[in-house]
Amino acid sequence: MQPLGRLLTKHKVGDQVVIKIDSAIQKGMPHRRYQGKFGVVSEVRGRAYVVKIKAGNKTKSIIARPEHVYPA
């Protein structure tokens, strides 16, 4: 069961977040290689967030739903 407060938390552009995958919900789940990564919310797409993550020398854009995103 999901803690309701976490799902109702709205992140804004520029907020720092952590990607923690909740395996009970498969919809909007990022790839497992991004588990535990820190990033910055760069865009809001409907219910999902676009999170910019630094992976090596590159910057990746990860689309994740709020079930998989926690405030940093």
C-alpha positions, -999 to 999 in steps of 0.1 A, spaced: 0 0 0 13 35 -9 17 62 17 -9 87 4 12 118 14 40 108 -10 17 105 -39 0 138 -32 34 157 -30 38 179 -61 74 184 -73 82 216 -92 108 223 -118 142 226 -102 134 203 -72 160 177 -64 146 141 -63 158 105 -58 146 77 -81 134 48 -59 116 22 -79 85 7 -64 81 -27 -79 44 -30 -69 36 -4 -96 50 -11 -131 34 19 -149 58 47 -154 87 28 -139 122 39 -150 149 13 -158 165 -4 -129 200 10 -137 187 44 -124 176 31 -90 189 54 -63 201 81 -86 198 118 -78 184 142 -103 166 175 -109 130 178 -121 132 196 -155 96 192 -167 62 180 -157 44 158 -183 8 152 -171 12 130 -140 49 121 -147 81 140 -141 111 144 -164 142 140 -143 177 151 -155 203 126 -143 241 127 -148 253 93 -160 290 93 -167 298 122 -190 262 125 -203 230 140 -190 200 116 -193 163 125 -192 143 100 -172 105 100 -173 90 86 -141 57 87 -123 54 100 -88 53 65 -73 90 62 -82 102 97 -72 111 108 -37 123 143 -25 160 145 -19 
